Amino acid sequence: MRGLMDKFGIALELLGFLWAQRLWWMIPLVVMLLLLALLIGFASATTLGPFIYPLI
């Protein structure tokens, strides 16, 4: 669990920075990029890769 928090620590720190600097319009952009990165990572790590890649 600690390793997972270390990996998401940078993303959470970025979101905290955007919130503190009142860059609320950029938060959805960062969240969507993170979700896309998770989807690509999930697709490459499983046998579902050939089925997910055409969606991207």
Biopython code that builds the backbone (N, CA, C, O; Angstrom):
import numpy as np
from Bio.PDB.StructureBuilder import StructureBuilder

atoms = [
    (1, "MET", "N", (0.826, -1.189, 0.000)),
    (1, "MET", "CA", (0.000, 0.000, 0.000)),
    (1, "MET", "C", (0.875, 1.259, 0.000)),
    (1, "MET", "O", (0.516, 2.270, -0.603)),
    (2, "ARG", "N", (2.018, 1.188, 0.678)),
    (2, "ARG", "CA", (2.915, 2.349, 0.750)),
    (2, "ARG", "C", (3.499, 2.673, -0.625)),
    (2, "ARG", "O", (3.640, 3.844, -0.980)),
    (3, "GLY", "N", (3.841, 1.632, -1.406)),
    (3, "GLY", "CA", (4.379, 1.852, -2.744)),
    (3, "GLY", "C", (3.372, 2.511, -3.662)),
    (3, "GLY", "O", (3.741, 3.327, -4.507)),
    (4, "LEU", "N", (2.106, 2.167, -3.507)),
    (4, "LEU", "CA", (1.053, 2.772, -4.316)),
    (4, "LEU", "C", (0.906, 4.253, -3.990)),
    (4, "LEU", "O", (0.719, 5.071, -4.890)),
    (5, "MET", "N", (0.988, 4.598, -2.717)),
    (5, "MET", "CA", (0.888, 6.005, -2.325)),
    (5, "MET", "C", (2.094, 6.796, -2.817)),
    (5, "MET", "O", (1.972, 7.976, -3.146)),
    (6, "ASP", "N", (3.264, 6.150, -2.870)),
    (6, "ASP", "CA", (4.447, 6.838, -3.390)),
    (6, "ASP", "C", (4.286, 7.157, -4.864)),
    (6, "ASP", "O", (4.712, 8.218, -5.320)),
    (7, "LYS", "N", (3.675, 6.249, -5.615)),
    (7, "LYS", "CA", (3.485, 6.469, -7.050)),
    (7, "LYS", "C", (2.452, 7.553, -7.310)),
    (7, "LYS", "O", (2.607, 8.337, -8.246)),
    (8, "PHE", "N", (1.419, 7.611, -6.514)),
    (8, "PHE", "CA", (0.387, 8.620, -6.698)),
    (8, "PHE", "C", (0.703, 9.907, -5.939)),
    (8, "PHE", "O", (-0.035, 10.885, -6.054)),
    (9, "GLY", "N", (1.780, 9.919, -5.173)),
    (9, "GLY", "CA", (2.146, 11.098, -4.398)),
    (9, "GLY", "C", (2.405, 12.313, -5.266)),
    (9, "GLY", "O", (1.997, 13.424, -4.928)),
    (10, "ILE", "N", (3.087, 12.103, -6.392)),
    (10, "ILE", "CA", (3.384, 13.223, -7.284)),
    (10, "ILE", "C", (2.096, 13.762, -7.885)),
    (10, "ILE", "O", (1.919, 14.977, -7.981)),
    (11, "ALA", "N", (1.190, 12.869, -8.292)),
    (11, "ALA", "CA", (-0.076, 13.306, -8.878)),
    (11, "ALA", "C", (-0.910, 14.064, -7.853)),
    (11, "ALA", "O", (-1.512, 15.087, -8.179)),
    (12, "LEU", "N", (-0.950, 13.572, -6.620)),
    (12, "LEU", "CA", (-1.711, 14.264, -5.576)),
    (12, "LEU", "C", (-1.081, 15.607, -5.231)),
    (12, "LEU", "O", (-1.786, 16.576, -4.951)),
    (13, "GLU", "N", (0.241, 15.664, -5.252)),
    (13, "GLU", "CA", (0.911, 16.929, -4.990)),
    (13, "GLU", "C", (0.626, 17.937, -6.102)),
    (13, "GLU", "O", (0.446, 19.126, -5.837)),
    (14, "LEU", "N", (0.586, 17.463, -7.344)),
    (14, "LEU", "CA", (0.247, 18.337, -8.465)),
    (14, "LEU", "C", (-1.172, 18.866, -8.337)),
    (14, "LEU", "O", (-1.408, 20.056, -8.549)),
    (15, "LEU", "N", (-2.122, 18.002, -7.993)),
    (15, "LEU", "CA", (-3.499, 18.446, -7.821)),
    (15, "LEU", "C", (-3.628, 19.432, -6.667)),
    (15, "LEU", "O", (-4.393, 20.392, -6.756)),
    (16, "GLY", "N", (-2.889, 19.207, -5.588)),
    (16, "GLY", "CA", (-2.887, 20.147, -4.473)),
    (16, "GLY", "C", (-2.318, 21.499, -4.867)),
    (16, "GLY", "O", (-2.820, 22.539, -4.441)),
    (17, "PHE", "N", (-1.267, 21.484, -5.683)),
    (17, "PHE", "CA", (-0.688, 22.732, -6.174)),
    (17, "PHE", "C", (-1.682, 23.492, -7.044)),
    (17, "PHE", "O", (-1.837, 24.704, -6.901)),
    (18, "LEU", "N", (-2.356, 22.780, -7.945)),
    (18, "LEU", "CA", (-3.329, 23.429, -8.814)),
    (18, "LEU", "C", (-4.474, 24.025, -8.000)),
    (18, "LEU", "O", (-4.972, 25.104, -8.324)),
    (19, "TRP", "N", (-4.889, 23.334, -6.955)),
    (19, "TRP", "CA", (-5.967, 23.826, -6.100)),
    (19, "TRP", "C", (-5.517, 25.084, -5.341)),
    (19, "TRP", "O", (-6.272, 26.049, -5.229)),
    (20, "ALA", "N", (-4.286, 25.062, -4.826)),
    (20, "ALA", "CA", (-3.788, 26.201, -4.059)),
    (20, "ALA", "C", (-3.571, 27.433, -4.938)),
    (20, "ALA", "O", (-3.744, 28.561, -4.477)),
    (21, "GLN", "N", (-3.200, 27.225, -6.178)),
    (21, "GLN", "CA", (-2.949, 28.343, -7.094)),
    (21, "GLN", "C", (-4.214, 28.783, -7.830)),
    (21, "GLN", "O", (-4.159, 29.635, -8.717)),
    (22, "ARG", "N", (-5.332, 28.209, -7.463)),
    (22, "ARG", "CA", (-6.641, 28.538, -8.061)),
    (22, "ARG", "C", (-6.667, 28.284, -9.566)),
    (22, "ARG", "O", (-7.227, 29.068, -10.332)),
    (23, "LEU", "N", (-6.053, 27.180, -9.973)),
    (23, "LEU", "CA", (-6.082, 26.758, -11.376)),
    (23, "LEU", "C", (-7.093, 25.621, -11.528)),
    (23, "LEU", "O", (-6.763, 24.538, -12.012)),
    (24, "TRP", "N", (-8.332, 25.890, -11.106)),
    (24, "TRP", "CA", (-9.360, 24.861, -11.098)),
    (24, "TRP", "C", (-9.677, 24.352, -12.490)),
    (24, "TRP", "O", (-10.070, 23.195, -12.642)),
    (25, "TRP", "N", (-9.516, 25.180, -13.505)),
    (25, "TRP", "CA", (-9.826, 24.770, -14.871)),
    (25, "TRP", "C", (-8.864, 23.693, -15.358)),
    (25, "TRP", "O", (-9.181, 22.964, -16.298)),
    (26, "MET", "N", (-7.693, 23.580, -14.732)),
    (26, "MET", "CA", (-6.704, 22.616, -15.177)),
    (26, "MET", "C", (-6.865, 21.252, -14.488)),
    (26, "MET", "O", (-6.310, 20.260, -14.961)),
    (27, "ILE", "N", (-7.602, 21.189, -13.396)),
    (27, "ILE", "CA", (-7.763, 19.945, -12.650)),
    (27, "ILE", "C", (-8.443, 18.859, -13.491)),
    (27, "ILE", "O", (-7.954, 17.729, -13.487)),
    (28, "PRO", "N", (-9.534, 19.128, -14.208)),
    (28, "PRO", "CA", (-10.126, 18.065, -15.042)),
    (28, "PRO", "C", (-9.168, 17.551, -16.117)),
    (28, "PRO", "O", (-9.185, 16.366, -16.447)),
    (29, "LEU", "N", (-8.341, 18.432, -16.659)),
    (29, "LEU", "CA", (-7.366, 18.023, -17.664)),
    (29, "LEU", "C", (-6.362, 17.039, -17.074)),
    (29, "LEU", "O", (-6.069, 16.011, -17.686)),
    (30, "VAL", "N", (-5.841, 17.337, -15.912)),
    (30, "VAL", "CA", (-4.867, 16.464, -15.255)),
    (30, "VAL", "C", (-5.514, 15.140, -14.870)),
    (30, "VAL", "O", (-4.905, 14.084, -15.036)),
    (31, "VAL", "N", (-6.731, 15.185, -14.363)),
    (31, "VAL", "CA", (-7.432, 13.952, -13.975)),
    (31, "VAL", "C", (-7.657, 13.051, -15.190)),
    (31, "VAL", "O", (-7.464, 11.839, -15.103)),
    (32, "MET", "N", (-8.061, 13.629, -16.312)),
    (32, "MET", "CA", (-8.281, 12.828, -17.517)),
    (32, "MET", "C", (-6.974, 12.235, -18.044)),
    (32, "MET", "O", (-6.961, 11.101, -18.522)),
    (33, "LEU", "N", (-5.889, 12.981, -17.961)),
    (33, "LEU", "CA", (-4.593, 12.447, -18.380)),
    (33, "LEU", "C", (-4.152, 11.286, -17.478)),
    (33, "LEU", "O", (-3.593, 10.301, -17.959)),
    (34, "LEU", "N", (-4.406, 11.408, -16.179)),
    (34, "LEU", "CA", (-4.078, 10.318, -15.259)),
    (34, "LEU", "C", (-4.918, 9.073, -15.536)),
    (34, "LEU", "O", (-4.406, 7.955, -15.494)),
    (35, "LEU", "N", (-6.209, 9.265, -15.818)),
    (35, "LEU", "CA", (-7.069, 8.127, -16.139)),
    (35, "LEU", "C", (-6.629, 7.460, -17.441)),
    (35, "LEU", "O", (-6.652, 6.233, -17.539)),
    (36, "LEU", "N", (-6.235, 8.236, -18.427)),
    (36, "LEU", "CA", (-5.746, 7.683, -19.681)),
    (36, "LEU", "C", (-4.457, 6.897, -19.456)),
    (36, "LEU", "O", (-4.271, 5.829, -20.040)),
    (37, "ALA", "N", (-3.578, 7.412, -18.624)),
    (37, "ALA", "CA", (-2.340, 6.708, -18.306)),
    (37, "ALA", "C", (-2.630, 5.387, -17.594)),
    (37, "ALA", "O", (-1.984, 4.378, -17.875)),
    (38, "LEU", "N", (-3.591, 5.389, -16.679)),
    (38, "LEU", "CA", (-3.969, 4.148, -15.997)),
    (38, "LEU", "C", (-4.568, 3.142, -16.970)),
    (38, "LEU", "O", (-4.290, 1.947, -16.872)),
    (39, "LEU", "N", (-5.380, 3.606, -17.901)),
    (39, "LEU", "CA", (-5.971, 2.714, -18.896)),
    (39, "LEU", "C", (-4.904, 2.086, -19.777)),
    (39, "LEU", "O", (-4.950, 0.885, -20.045)),
    (40, "ILE", "N", (-3.954, 2.875, -20.227)),
    (40, "ILE", "CA", (-2.879, 2.342, -21.059)),
    (40, "ILE", "C", (-2.020, 1.375, -20.260)),
    (40, "ILE", "O", (-1.631, 0.326, -20.774)),
    (41, "GLY", "N", (-1.719, 1.708, -19.017)),
    (41, "GLY", "CA", (-0.948, 0.803, -18.171)),
    (41, "GLY", "C", (-1.681, -0.495, -17.905)),
    (41, "GLY", "O", (-1.070, -1.565, -17.911)),
    (42, "PHE", "N", (-2.975, -0.417, -17.672)),
    (42, "PHE", "CA", (-3.775, -1.623, -17.448)),
    (42, "PHE", "C", (-3.840, -2.470, -18.707)),
    (42, "PHE", "O", (-3.774, -3.697, -18.637)),
    (43, "ALA", "N", (-3.969, -1.823, -19.853)),
    (43, "ALA", "CA", (-4.088, -2.554, -21.117)),
    (43, "ALA", "C", (-2.791, -3.266, -21.471)),
    (43, "ALA", "O", (-2.825, -4.357, -22.041)),
    (44, "SER", "N", (-1.664, -2.677, -21.148)),
    (44, "SER", "CA", (-0.400, -3.307, -21.499)),
    (44, "SER", "C", (-0.033, -4.427, -20.523)),
    (44, "SER", "O", (0.779, -5.291, -20.853)),
    (45, "ALA", "N", (-0.622, -4.417, -19.329)),
    (45, "ALA", "CA", (-0.281, -5.411, -18.324)),
    (45, "ALA", "C", (-1.199, -6.634, -18.353)),
    (45, "ALA", "O", (-0.936, -7.610, -17.651)),
    (46, "THR", "N", (-2.252, -6.600, -19.136)),
    (46, "THR", "CA", (-3.184, -7.716, -19.148)),
    (46, "THR", "C", (-3.336, -8.266, -20.562)),
    (46, "THR", "O", (-2.772, -7.734, -21.518)),
    (47, "THR", "N", (-4.094, -9.320, -20.672)),
    (47, "THR", "CA", (-4.361, -9.906, -21.989)),
    (47, "THR", "C", (-5.458, -9.148, -22.724)),
    (47, "THR", "O", (-5.788, -9.486, -23.860)),
    (48, "LEU", "N", (-6.023, -8.132, -22.090)),
    (48, "LEU", "CA", (-7.051, -7.328, -22.740)),
    (48, "LEU", "C", (-6.471, -6.252, -23.648)),
    (48, "LEU", "O", (-7.220, -5.519, -24.294)),
    (49, "GLY", "N", (-5.156, -6.147, -23.704)),
    (49, "GLY", "CA", (-4.493, -5.121, -24.488)),
    (49, "GLY", "C", (-4.977, -5.014, -25.926)),
    (49, "GLY", "O", (-5.308, -3.914, -26.369)),
    (50, "PRO", "N", (-5.030, -6.111, -26.669)),
    (50, "PRO", "CA", (-5.484, -5.993, -28.064)),
    (50, "PRO", "C", (-6.909, -5.482, -28.210)),
    (50, "PRO", "O", (-7.269, -4.954, -29.262)),
    (51, "PHE", "N", (-7.712, -5.630, -27.187)),
    (51, "PHE", "CA", (-9.119, -5.175, -27.265)),
    (51, "PHE", "C", (-9.257, -3.721, -26.812)),
    (51, "PHE", "O", (-10.178, -3.029, -27.246)),
    (52, "ILE", "N", (-8.355, -3.248, -25.945)),
    (52, "ILE", "CA", (-8.458, -1.896, -25.431)),
    (52, "ILE", "C", (-7.751, -0.896, -26.338)),
    (52, "ILE", "O", (-8.212, 0.237, -26.479)),
    (53, "TYR", "N", (-6.635, -1.295, -26.958)),
    (53, "TYR", "CA", (-5.881, -0.352, -27.780)),
    (53, "TYR", "C", (-6.689, 0.275, -28.914)),
    (53, "TYR", "O", (-6.471, 1.453, -29.199)),
    (54, "PRO", "N", (-7.607, -0.427, -29.581)),
    (54, "PRO", "CA", (-8.399, 0.253, -30.611)),
    (54, "PRO", "C", (-9.320, 1.343, -30.058)),
    (54, "PRO", "O", (-9.762, 2.212, -30.811)),
    (55, "LEU", "N", (-9.614, 1.310, -28.760)),
    (55, "LEU", "CA", (-10.469, 2.331, -28.156)),
    (55, "LEU", "C", (-9.736, 3.646, -27.951)),
    (55, "LEU", "O", (-10.358, 4.706, -27.874)),
    (56, "ILE", "N", (-8.409, 3.575, -27.864)),
    (56, "ILE", "CA", (-7.618, 4.762, -27.530)),
    (56, "ILE", "C", (-7.239, 5.532, -28.759)),
    (56, "ILE", "O", (-6.571, 6.561, -28.661)),
]
sb = StructureBuilder()
sb.init_structure("model")
sb.init_model(0)
sb.init_chain("A")
sb.init_seg("    ")
for serial, (resi, resn, name, xyz) in enumerate(atoms, 1):
    if name == "N":
        sb.init_residue(resn, " ", resi, " ")
    sb.init_atom(name, np.array(xyz, "f"), 0.0, 1.0, " ", f" {name:<3s}", serial, name[0])
structure = sb.get_structure()
